[in-house]
Amino acid sequence: MSHLPSPRTPDPRSGPALRWGILAPGAIARDFVTSLRTHTAQLPVAVGSRSLERARSFAAEFGIERAYGSYEELVQDDGLDVVYIAAPHSEHARLALLAIGAGKNVLVEKPLATTATEAAAIASAAREAGVFAMEAMWTRYLPQTDIVRQLLQGGDLGDIRIVTASFGGTASTDPADRINDPALGGGALLDLGVYPVSFAHLVLGAPERVTARGYATATGVDGQSALVLESGSAQALLHTTLFAAPPATAVIAGGTGTITVHPRFWEPAELTVARHGHELAHWKDESGLIGRGALGRSAVAAAIAIGEGRTEEPLHTLDDAIAVLGTIDEARRQLGTF
Ligand SMILES: NC(=O)c1ccc[n+]([C@@H]2O[C@H](COP(=O)([O-])OP(=O)(O)OC[C@H]3O[C@@H](n4cnc5c(N)ncnc54)[C@H](OP(=O)(O)O)[C@@H]3O)[C@@H](O)[C@H]2O)c1
């Protein structure tokens, strides 16, 4: 293991140059479009907002040709290959169904929806319409994740026994902020916890048992939790919180080796492989796509899959995204915030 496999992640400028419609021009949509414009060949050509003024201002800022004052008008645009949905989580299912109903391919921000049931409705509608649908879980498309994938597939770590990961941040205390508002799918688990849960699912698959301990905020969303996910003799221990920023390290430990993905594991990062505490290999993402600059990698994966005539992206299928939400549903049920 002193030589790590090379990541097989596509060049961000590869893939067909698709015409993207941007639905809901909020904070993440800005970073997504910036990444597309800076690092990829993808073409944002239209934007739809609940306000024509906001759509026009976003379009002017990013050189986008068409601006619409409603999501309904955006999804009817015949000049789109795919719609990127960047509204709060609570709106994902409704808006994905709106776009799919108009015959559009969709890339939906994480989490795919607020519950596994909603996510399954998106999957059913997309499959029935024969259109592409995917959750923009960008971590799955980072080069480091492909190294992890290859090491797991090669059995280099032996039997995996332990996975640990955490994602927390000191969030706004404004009850109206989407992170605190139950009506907008607030809470740490859906917003931040989805990353450690998705990481554990990547390594161990869907767990046989979920145990969650934690507490809610005054607004009734999950504020902090620790999750134990059990799969056979493997355990994942995951933390998420709105009240602190623990180091966002992810660790996979097996009988013959350990991978540490250094903070912050969900974005372009470094990783170390060790055996019995001795470092064997170290890798750092030097692609030049740093932080949210790498958001476009999930768009490129979507574009390649769409170009190949697929309706799902094989590295992160709809069933994967539904299973992750199944785990979060169960955790929220145990926390009393479901
Ligand atoms: N991949 C990542 O790293 C990442 C990072 C942050 C967030 N996200 C995800 O992206 C999604 C949006 O997050 P954000 O931080 O960009 O949120 P945001 O800044 O609040 O933007 C969301 C946009 O959605 C629209 N919207 C539609 N219905 C709404 C409603 N009922 N209330 C408020 N806004 C509504 C608004 O645009 P108009 O009114 O102009 O249409 C708003 O600007 C979330 O699902 C989040 O999990 C992903």
The ligand as a Gaussian input file, in Angstrom:
#p B3LYP/6-31G(d) Opt

LIG

0 1
 N      -23.362000      20.875000      -1.682000
 C      -23.064000      21.731000      -0.714000
 O      -21.922000      21.881000      -0.301000
 C      -24.165000      22.557000      -0.128000
 C      -23.831000      23.660000       0.678000
 C      -24.871000      24.461000       1.152000
 C      -26.186000      24.133000       0.881000
 N      -26.467000      23.026000       0.127000
 C      -27.868000      22.654000      -0.140000
 O      -28.439000      23.591000      -1.031000
 C      -29.795000      23.824000      -0.676000
 C      -30.002000      25.334000      -0.545000
 O      -29.161000      25.829000       0.458000
 P      -28.662000      27.357000       0.445000
 O      -27.740000      27.491000       1.589000
 O      -28.215000      27.760000      -0.888000
 O      -30.031000      28.098000       0.814000
 P      -30.445000      29.602000       0.514000
 O      -29.256000      30.477000       0.362000
 O      -31.465000      29.938000       1.507000
 O      -31.081000      29.549000      -0.948000
 C      -32.144000      28.778000      -1.266000
 C      -32.962000      29.498000      -2.338000
 O      -34.120000      28.686000      -2.532000
 C      -35.191000      29.529000      -2.914000
 N      -36.351000      29.094000      -2.150000
 C      -37.395000      28.372000      -2.644000
 N      -38.299000      28.117000      -1.717000
 C      -37.853000      28.699000      -0.585000
 C      -38.380000      28.806000       0.715000
 N      -39.554000      28.246000       1.073000
 N      -37.679000      29.481000       1.637000
 C      -36.491000      30.050000       1.326000
 N      -35.928000      29.985000       0.091000
 C      -36.612000      29.315000      -0.864000
 C      -34.756000      30.962000      -2.715000
 O      -34.486000      31.513000      -4.009000
 P      -35.610000      32.314000      -4.837000
 O      -36.673000      32.737000      -3.894000
 O      -34.842000      33.440000      -5.452000
 O      -36.140000      31.378000      -5.871000
 C      -33.455000      30.857000      -1.962000
 O      -32.507000      31.854000      -2.319000
 C      -30.069000      23.057000       0.609000
 O      -30.783000      21.883000       0.326000
 C      -28.674000      22.711000       1.132000
 O      -28.605000      21.453000       1.792000
 C      -25.491000      22.265000      -0.393000

